[in-house]
């Protein structure tokens, strides 16, 4: 397995409106989704920051702190590799409506991380879009 980049960060908070305002107004990220319990913002390169409020079903899953999503090419192979290594906290692979996949695992530092793949092309370091 080879991690190609950090594609996503998710954070649970009891102050979703404050976080949304800070990241959009002060950091210039674009709000792309804003529904009860959940806000998604995008950076200029397409990377995502998602905020989960207390009324979101994911809030309790992410309450250990921000979770980074690490981009891999093959989510099924990555999951199998970590399962073979008896990785703690390994969840099943989930799929979004657009086909992207992800799962969570607990790293040796005690924090949860996500491995994900996405069908849309990502910028490559050194490319004109970076």
Residue, then its C-alpha position, 0 to 999 in steps of 0.5 A: x500500500x502507498x498513501x498518495x496524500x491527505x485528502x480529507x479531515x473530519x472533526x466532531x464539534x458541539x459548535x458546528x456553526x462557529x467552526x463553519x464560520x471560522x473555516x469559511x470566513x477566515x480560512x477561505x474554504x468554500x461551503x459545498x454542503x450544509x445540512x443539519x448536523x453536517x457541513x462540508x468545505x472544500x479547499x482550492x485543490x479539492x481537499x475536504x474538511x467536514x464538520x460533524x455537529x452533535x446531531x450527526x450520527x458520525x459525531x460520536x465516532x469522531x469524538x477523539x479529535x480530528x480524523x485525517x483521510x489518507x488517499x490510496x488507490x485500492x481501498x479493498x487491497x488496503x483493507x485486506x492488508x490492515x486486516x492481515x496485520x490485525x489492525x485495531x478498530x478496523x471498520x468495514x469499507x463503506x461506499x458513497x453514492x459517487x462510488x468513493x470508499x473509506x474505512x477507519x482504523x486505530x493507529x498505534x498512537x491511539x487515534x483513528x484515521x481513515x483510508x479512502x479512495x475517490x473516483x475523481x482525479x487528484x492533483x499530483x505534487x508538482x503538477x500545474x494545479x498544485 
